[in-house]
Structure formats: structure tokens, C-alpha cells
């Protein structure tokens, strides 16, 4: 009887941790994007946008190194990009935590399924699909 209660407690604790992870990740990314937006508007808020012709963004924040360099320079676009990356990596960290949880429970089928899902997500982010 005590073993079932202990197992249910662990499962509930893991659900709370996962829920808090998602909540903190979203709030953190939202805060970073807001800070980046404020910094961007302070620097470029007075400029008028010209939408008569589409011009690809020349910000160049396509790698972690360029984003980090932009953050060190207090570039608003780089900080916004960091917030978006945090938002993307929030559910990925949830999948990693779920795989770890399944491993602790010795539920190896779900560990394998979770690792496959993680592999698919990371492959899709690796730019192999987009070219």
C-alpha cells in the first residue's frame, strides 16, 4: 500500500515539475522578448516602416554565436531572438525531462519513444529539412 502511494507521489511531483518548467520557460521567454522589444523601440522607435517593398531582414542573427554577440552589444533584435529561442527550447526541455522521468521509472518503451520524439525535433531544428 505504501509503495503505491510513494509511486503516485513521485508521479505527481514530476507533473508539478514539468508544469512549472513550462510556466517558467514561457514567462522567462516573454520577459526576454519584452526587454528586447523595449531596447529595440528605444533605438529605432522613431523610424517609419516602409512596407512598399519586401526586404529580407539583414540582422544576421541566425546562429547562437551571432545572437550572443548581439546580446553583448545590447542589440534589441538579438535579445528578441534569444527570447524566441527560449520559447522554442521550453517544450524540448519538457521532452528531455519526460525521458528522464520514464528512465527513473524503468519504463524503457516510453524512454525510446521520447528519444525518438527528441531526435525528430532536433533533426527538424538542424536545418536539414529547410535546406
C-alpha positions in Angstrom: 0.0 0.0 0.0 2.8 2.4 0.9 4.7 1.6 -2.3 1.7 2.6 -4.5 1.3 5.9 -2.6 5.1 6.6 -2.9 4.9 5.9 -6.7 1.9 8.2 -7.1 3.6 10.9 -5.1 6.7 10.7 -7.4 4.4 10.9 -10.4 2.6 13.9 -9.0 5.9 15.6 -8.2 7.2 15.0 -11.7 3.9 16.5 -13.1 4.4 19.6 -10.9 8.0 20.0 -12.0 7.0 19.7 -15.7 4.2 22.2 -15.3 6.4 24.6 -13.5 9.1 24.1 -16.2 6.7 25.1 -18.9 5.3 28.0 -17.0 8.8 29.4 -16.1 10.0 28.9 -19.6 7.1 30.8 -21.2 7.3 33.6 -18.6 11.1 33.9 -19.0 10.9 34.0 -22.8 8.1 36.5 -22.7 10.1 38.7 -20.4 13.3 38.5 -22.5 11.2 39.3 -25.7 9.6 42.3 -23.9 13.0 43.6 -22.7 14.4 43.2 -26.3 11.4 45.0 -27.7 11.8 47.9 -25.4 15.5 48.2 -26.2 14.7 47.9 -29.9 12.0 50.6 -29.7 14.3 52.9 -27.7 16.8 52.8 -30.6 14.5 52.6 -33.6 11.1 53.6 -32.5 11.1 56.9 -34.3 11.8 55.4 -37.7 8.9 54.9 -40.1 8.4 51.5 -41.6 8.3 51.2 -45.4 6.2 48.2 -46.4 6.0 49.1 -50.1 8.8 46.5 -50.9 9.8 43.3 -49.1 13.4 43.4 -47.9 14.8 40.3 -46.2 16.0 41.2 -42.7 19.7 41.9 -42.6 20.0 41.4 -38.8 22.0 38.3 -39.3 21.0 36.6 -36.0 20.9 33.0 -37.4 23.4 31.3 -35.1 23.9 31.2 -31.4 27.3 32.9 -31.7 25.8 35.9 -33.6 22.9 36.1 -31.1 25.3 36.1 -28.2 27.4 38.8 -29.8 24.3 40.9 -30.4 23.2 40.5 -26.8 26.6 41.7 -25.6 26.1 44.7 -27.8 22.6 45.2 -26.3 21.0 44.8 -29.7 17.2 44.6 -29.3 16.8 42.2 -32.2 19.3 39.8 -30.8 17.5 39.9 -27.4 14.2 39.2 -29.0 15.7 36.3 -30.9 17.0 34.9 -27.6 13.5 35.1 -26.2 12.1 33.2 -29.2 14.8 30.5 -28.8 13.9 30.2 -25.1 10.3 29.7 -26.2 11.3 27.0 -28.7 13.5 25.2 -26.2 10.9 25.2 -23.4 8.9 22.2 -24.8 12.2 20.5 -25.8 13.3 20.6 -22.2 10.0 19.2 -21.2 10.5 16.2 -23.5 14.0 15.7 -22.0 12.6 15.8 -18.5 9.9 13.3 -19.5 12.5 10.9 -20.9 14.5 11.2 -17.7 11.3 10.6 -15.7 10.5 7.5 -17.7 14.1 6.3 -17.3 13.8 6.6 -13.5 10.5 4.6 -13.6 12.3 2.0 -15.7 9.6 2.4 -18.5 12.1 1.8 -21.3 9.4 1.7 -24.1 8.5 5.3 -23.3 12.2 6.3 -23.0 12.7 5.0 -26.5 9.5 6.8 -27.8 10.7 10.0 -26.0 14.1 9.8 -27.5 12.6 9.3 -31.0 10.5 12.4 -30.5 13.5 14.3 -29.3 15.5 13.1 -32.3 12.8 14.2 -34.7 12.5 17.7 -33.1 16.3 18.2 -33.1 16.6 17.0 -36.7 13.9 19.4 -37.8 15.7 22.2 -36.0 19.1 21.3 -37.5 18.1 23.0 -40.8 18.4 19.7 -42.8 14.7 19.9 -43.7 14.8 23.5 -44.8 17.9 23.3 -46.8 
